[in-house]
Amino acid sequence: MNTDTECRNCKFEFNFDDTPDGSCPKCKSNKINRRLFVSDEIQTHETLKMGKHDKKFAKNKNPRQYIMTGEDFSVKKNKWVKKNVLIDKDNNLYKESIVDSETGEIIHYCEEPLTQHIGHGSAKKMSFFKKLVFKTHKSIGFKKKKVQNKTL
């Protein structure tokens, strides 16, 4: 933030903080204009996500191929990183690379068969409490019941 002060009477520019009473040091007028300059910075980051669907498979088996490339914020590193992910169900492939945008250092790289990529994200093991709650809800049987409309 930056300020600029100008006397309206004699057009003399001065620093307002250097004057004890805020008046013009040249003509002692109290009629002044103060301008305030404020600047900020905006950053943009792009990510592209694509999926390849096949009508032969049910919706829960789609997309058959998923690609994500671009920038992602790393909470662990507290900065933006380049991330590339490829999930290919037809070729049983999982590929992920995370690279530091500033230094080019490889933070994480993983290439393995998709069937071996377990214990991550939604495939993590459930805690005992979550299993208990999940089983309880299943055993109660929350199912939609059809109600027939009756006319009188």
C-alpha positions as CSV (number, residue, x, y, z in Angstrom):
1,M,0.0,0.0,0.0
2,N,1.3,3.4,-1.0
3,T,0.0,6.9,-0.3
4,D,0.5,10.2,-2.2
5,T,-0.4,13.6,-0.8
6,E,-0.8,16.9,-2.8
7,C,-1.7,20.4,-1.6
8,R,-4.8,21.7,-3.4
9,N,-3.6,25.2,-3.0
10,C,-0.1,25.2,-4.4
11,K,0.0,21.6,-5.9
12,F,3.1,20.7,-3.9
13,E,3.5,16.9,-3.3
14,F,4.7,15.8,0.1
15,N,4.6,12.9,2.5
16,F,1.6,13.3,4.9
17,D,3.3,11.3,7.7
18,D,6.3,13.8,7.8
19,T,4.1,16.8,8.7
20,P,3.2,17.2,12.3
21,D,-0.3,18.8,11.7
22,G,-1.1,17.4,8.3
23,S,-0.8,20.8,6.5
24,C,1.2,21.6,3.4
25,P,4.9,22.3,4.5
26,K,5.2,24.9,1.7
27,C,2.1,27.1,2.0
28,K,0.6,25.7,5.3
29,S,-2.8,25.1,3.7
30,N,-5.0,22.4,5.2
31,K,-6.7,21.7,1.8
32,I,-5.0,18.5,0.7
33,N,-5.7,15.5,-1.6
34,R,-4.6,12.1,-0.4
35,R,-4.4,9.2,-2.8
36,L,-4.1,5.6,-1.7
37,F,-2.6,3.0,-4.1
38,V,-3.4,-0.6,-3.4
39,S,-2.3,-3.6,-5.4
40,D,-2.7,-7.3,-5.2
41,E,-1.8,-10.5,-7.1
42,I,-4.0,-13.2,-8.5
43,Q,-2.7,-16.6,-9.7
44,T,-4.5,-19.0,-11.9
45,H,-4.0,-22.7,-12.0
46,E,-5.4,-25.1,-14.5
47,T,-6.4,-28.8,-14.3
48,L,-7.9,-30.9,-17.0
49,K,-9.9,-34.0,-16.2
50,M,-11.2,-36.5,-18.9
51,G,-13.0,-39.8,-18.8
52,K,-13.6,-42.4,-21.4
53,H,-16.9,-44.2,-21.0
54,D,-18.1,-47.4,-22.6
55,K,-21.8,-48.2,-23.0
56,K,-21.2,-51.9,-22.7
57,F,-20.5,-51.5,-18.9
58,A,-22.8,-50.4,-16.1
59,K,-22.6,-46.9,-14.8
60,N,-20.7,-47.9,-11.7
61,K,-18.0,-49.6,-13.9
62,N,-17.5,-46.3,-15.8
63,P,-15.3,-44.4,-16.7
64,R,-13.1,-47.1,-18.3
65,Q,-10.2,-44.6,-18.5
66,Y,-9.7,-41.5,-16.4
67,I,-7.0,-38.9,-17.0
68,M,-6.2,-35.9,-14.8
69,T,-3.4,-33.5,-15.6
70,G,-2.6,-30.1,-14.3
71,E,-1.9,-28.3,-11.0
72,D,-3.1,-29.3,-7.6
73,F,-2.5,-27.8,-4.2
74,S,-0.4,-30.0,-1.9
75,V,-1.5,-29.5,1.7
76,K,1.5,-31.4,2.9
77,K,4.0,-29.1,1.0
78,N,1.7,-26.0,1.3
79,K,2.2,-25.1,-2.4
80,W,1.1,-25.9,-5.9
81,V,2.4,-29.0,-7.6
82,K,2.1,-30.6,-11.1
83,K,0.0,-33.8,-10.9
84,N,-0.7,-36.4,-13.6
85,V,-3.0,-39.4,-13.0
86,L,-4.0,-42.1,-15.4
87,I,-6.4,-44.9,-14.4
88,D,-7.0,-47.4,-17.2
89,K,-9.4,-50.2,-16.2
90,D,-9.2,-52.0,-19.6
91,N,-5.4,-52.3,-19.4
92,N,-5.2,-52.7,-15.6
93,L,-3.0,-49.7,-15.2
94,Y,-2.6,-47.0,-12.5
95,K,0.0,-44.2,-13.0
96,E,0.5,-41.1,-10.9
97,S,3.3,-38.6,-10.8
98,I,3.5,-35.5,-8.6
99,V,6.3,-32.9,-9.4
100,D,7.3,-29.8,-7.5
101,S,6.4,-26.9,-9.9
102,E,9.3,-24.7,-8.7
103,T,12.2,-27.1,-8.5
104,G,11.2,-30.0,-10.8
105,E,11.8,-32.5,-8.0
106,I,9.7,-35.7,-8.2
107,I,7.7,-35.8,-5.0
108,H,5.8,-39.0,-5.8
109,Y,5.7,-41.5,-8.6
110,C,3.6,-44.7,-8.8
111,E,3.1,-47.0,-11.7
112,E,1.4,-50.4,-10.9
113,P,-1.4,-52.6,-12.0
114,L,-4.7,-51.1,-11.0
115,T,-5.7,-54.3,-9.2
116,Q,-2.7,-53.9,-6.8
117,H,-3.5,-50.2,-6.1
118,I,-5.4,-50.8,-2.9
119,G,-5.5,-49.1,0.4
120,H,-5.7,-45.6,-1.1
121,G,-8.7,-43.1,-1.2
122,S,-12.0,-45.0,-1.1
123,A,-10.2,-48.3,-1.0
124,K,-8.8,-47.7,2.5
125,K,-9.6,-50.2,5.1
126,M,-12.6,-49.3,7.2
127,S,-12.2,-48.8,11.0
128,F,-14.0,-51.2,13.3
129,F,-16.5,-48.5,14.2
130,K,-17.3,-47.7,10.5
131,K,-17.7,-51.5,9.8
132,L,-20.1,-51.8,12.7
133,V,-22.2,-48.9,11.6
134,F,-22.2,-50.0,7.9
135,K,-23.3,-53.6,8.9
136,T,-26.0,-52.2,11.2
137,H,-27.5,-50.1,8.4
138,K,-27.4,-53.0,6.0
139,S,-29.0,-55.4,8.5
140,I,-31.8,-52.9,9.3
141,G,-32.5,-52.9,5.6
142,F,-33.1,-49.3,4.5
143,K,-35.0,-50.1,1.3
144,K,-37.5,-48.0,-0.6
145,K,-41.0,-49.4,-0.3
146,K,-43.6,-49.0,-3.0
147,V,-46.8,-47.4,-1.8
148,Q,-49.9,-48.0,-3.8
149,N,-52.3,-45.1,-4.4
150,K,-55.8,-45.8,-3.2
151,T,-58.7,-43.9,-4.4
152,L,-61.9,-43.6,-2.3
